[in-house]
Amino acid sequence: MNLPLRRLLICLSFTILICSSRADTTKSVPPQERILILVSLDAFRWDYLQKFPATNLNRIAAEGVHAKKMIPMFPSMTFPNHHTIATGWRPAHHGVIHNNIYDPVTKETFAFNKFEMQGPQWWGGEPIWATAIKQGRRANVLYWPGTGIKMAGILPIEYKSYESKPEPNEIVDKGLAWLEQPMDKRPSVVMLYFHQVDSVGHKSGTDSPETAAVVAQVDEAMGRLVTGIHRLKLDDVANVVIVSDHGMANVSPQRTISLGDIVDLKTVQVDFSGALAGLRPLDGNADALYRAFKEKENHFKVYNQDNMPERYHFKGNPRIPQVVVVADDGWYLSKRSASEPSTREMSKATHGFDPELDPMGATFIAWGSAFQHGKKIEPFENVHIYNLLCATLGLKPAANDGDDQLVKEVLRK
């Protein structure tokens, strides 16, 4: 090997070493000076990092703390899990028990796709952005489920309610624009929500080229976020936590259970259906309704408040229907009878199943000077994230269901 080539290789090796150890050389500043960027990639299943090319996310995971998988709350739905991540309360305690809810006390209905039906009365607990504001910090929220509704009595300093049109890079740019503001307006908390992987996964399935393409889009956006942090010279203060709310499982018309083939749906109020169904008997006889499903239990399990699995933590709230039917992995509970024609195309994938199932596993990555580097941790429940977010910023957490084990595993000593 000639001398110039050898020198070039040595220089390249040194450059790679410096770049690869960038996270290790950033200094950790006091919690009160830190910025926290909480990113939700809806339905980004834990194994998508290996299943699809995700260069930026894999690099961020390798430099920071990465969980083998994160376990969502039951049911593994978007709204309950986002509010648990934000508050540290389990769904039965914060009250957002599904994407669609009926409250028998107030006779009101909550619908995930109707903002006007998502008033403050539905959202218990104190989300991290409210905790930050109450303790003198600025917090901005972009598109996170429920954004634009008062929680714990307040709104974020700056916010935009959910929109489906902005592309991943546009969402990142909006977040970075907040961080470019003068110090007196720059937020300590930025929360960003990306729906794209969930939307495409439902429509196309978990193994589709379309899902691979949208994973690449959000991966590019995460690289853009890190580049923006470098550009703004926020490496020492900015810390990023990337999560998903749940995973995704393929379903099929050939694996559909028609609720109407088991009971007369004219006698039942169906609060929700899909991976799980919530049922209320119109005649008040919940025991008879439970027995009707128990006698035909096949590819599903039926529960009431007496036999609900303890690990679901899903009882004690009147918003939880008296009878809950949970489909087996990959099966689907439909309000439509098998003999009825479908009015719309069935989704190719969905979520809501038992959180312990591998396809429901979510993603967790923590990256930045406040966090340990190059560490992989065992699976954990997302109920503990709120306490980690508070500890990262030096905030006193509000009451919640989580503990400090994740804090001990993730934060730098």
Secondary structure, DSSP 4 states (H G I P E B T S, - for coil): --HHHHHHHHHHHHHHHHHHTHHHHSPPPPGGG-EEEEEEETT--TTHHHHS--HHHHHHHHHSEEES-EEPPSS--HHHHHHHHHHS--HHHHS--SSEEEETTTTEEEETT-GGG--GGG--S--HHHHHHHTT--EEEES-TTTTS-BTTB--SEEE---S-S-HHHHHHHHHHHHTS-TTT--SEEEEEE-HHHHHHHHH-TTSHHHHHHHHHHHHHHHHHHHHHHHTT-TTTEEEEEE-S---EE--GGGEEEGGGTS-GGGEEEEE-BSEEEEEETTS-HHHHHHHHHTT-SSEEEE-TTT--GGG---S-TTS-SEEEEEPTT-EEESS-TTSPPSSPPPSEE--S-TTSGGG-B-EEEEETTB-SSEEE--EEGGGHHHHHHHHHTPPPPS-S--SHHHHHHB--
